[in-house]
Amino acid sequence: MYPFAMQERFRSSEDQSLFLLMKFNMLLDFLGLLRESHKLFFRNGKAMSSITLLIILVTSFLLVIHIYSLKPTITDFTIKANFLAATSPTGAEFADLLTAVNYDFRLLLGVEWIFILGFSFTSLFFATASISASAVSYCGKDLSIKELLPRALRSLKRPFVTWFYITLLDLGYFSFLFAFVLPLVLIFNLKLTISAFAIVACILALVVRTYLAVVWNLALVVSILEEKCGIEALGKAGQLIKGSKLRGFFLSLVIATTSLVLFVLFRTVAKAMPVKALTIPLLLLNCIGCLITMVSRMAYTVLYYESKATHGEELELQGSLEYAKVSSATPLINADAV
């Protein structure tokens, strides 16, 4: 009986050691992914820094225009809405104010819709450009910013189709989540613990969404670097990520957590500042967000090529980029790279 207990204790200790070793290896793999992304930036530093600076400038410009174009419309809408609430509904003045409020509301929605389209196009275009630049750098090639941007514009169709499918999947996920959570709230009458329940539900929902987004993010890389888009790109991404999904999940989780912390800090600072002074913190938040997004795109490009090498596929540049096969046995990033 005693030797059997000792054997079981030794086996349990061995299992724990193996589990800790696996976790340590996963951490090393994740840190290696970040290290390769860091090398990737400096391997073609001129093009990568130019794209990063261009992203920050363009998005900051759009953000400033967005703020100052909506400000007078929102002010006018608020004033007229307040007058409308204090006006008798039987008079002619009420009808005029109602017409003016409806016009301002439609104008507000129209301007907001235009900026949503502008930000979406800008985001997709620079995602294509930055991932293409990362791929060129990873494969040891050189491509100037003047050559890269027109090629990214010409290859925008495939990532747009994939982005459309990803958006549908995202909307489907949150619609399913809402349809699942709302009955629980109504059935169990969660009024007293609604805040705690909402926080826990949101955290779980975001974690699951982050896990699902690993394939979605990699599918966008596939659609840019290969002649695939939509469902085909999602399927190829699902095949490539097998065996590397935890690395992708850790990457997305770290980026999402960092973004959330920055957003909470901004909300805290914004509460202590007047509304007129919020433009500078917004621009600073935008700059940091652009840098985080750039790191994410480079890391997913590295993950894409490492997943291809793991599955024994040839590493190559396709589509609108220069075609250049690279042997998987050849180190793509030198150890002495900065």
Buried (B, 14 or more C-beta within 10 A) or exposed (E): EEEEEEEEEEEEEEEEEEEEEEEEEBEEBBEEBBEBBBBBBEBBEEBBBBBBEBBBEBBBEBBBEBEEEBEEBEEBBEEBBEBBEEBEEEEEEBEEBBEBBEEBBEBBEEBBEEBEEBBEEBBBBBBBBBBBBBBBBBBBBEBEBEBBBEBBEEBBEBBBBBBEBBEEBBEEBEEEBEEEBEEEBEEEEBEEEEEEBEEEBEEEBBBEBBBBBBBBBBBBBBBBBBEBBBEBBBBBBBEBBEEBBBBBBBBBBBBBEBBEEBEEEBEEEBEEEEEEEBEEBBBBBBBBBBEBBBBBBBBBBBBBBBBBBEEEEEBBBBBBBBEBEBEBEEEBBEEEEE
